[in-house]
């Protein structure tokens, strides 16, 4: 069971912190531009990232400030995949905490319920068409992915020792699975008795790191060992 905050000590953002990032980017109460909002949402990141991410948000929102390309096939594709304006409208319908935090669960629930029903809904005087809901969902996913990618880069830069502790845990799981595979080598490779692990990972948050570490630990072990399995034994 991977609980909320399992990798917070490494700097991976919790669900609440991700909601704060989204709130900072979406709500522009001080009438700041995207560059100021990106700097506030991702403090300490390098200028090139902030510039590129600002340009992307300007492109998909239609507010062309520092964005270097606003026309062409790729620009149009991005404007179809993502929809910043619709996300802003959806956020206005979601509850805001006293700490000026946006609930990611509420955002996804509002989008997904209307995606399933195939109906749009109205925010104030503006109607959100159902075909734009998926683009708004893609936008939330993109922001979360960016936040995690930035945190991961910071880990590799500043927290190598802590990172190794987590990776060693993943390698312990990988070695356990190798031992189980050897113990079950006489079963058919397509049999559940062979390929079902004795453990499963249940993640209770938006954290991608532990699953990524488990995957890499298994890959490292598989690449470094030649194990014969099956009957007759094959590499």
Secondary structure, 3 states (H helix, E strand, C coil): CECCCCCHHHCCCCHHHHHHHHHHHHCCCCCCCHHHHHHHHCCCCCHHHHHHHHHHHHHHHCCCCCCCCCCCHHHHHHHHHCCHHHHHHHHHCCCECCCCCECHHHHHHHHHHHHHHCCCEEECCEEECHHHHHHHHHHHHHHHHHHHHHHHHHHHHHCHHHHHHHHHHHHHHHHHHHHHHHHCCCCCCCCHHHHCCCCCCCECCCCCHHHHHHHHHHHHHHHHCCCCECCCCEC
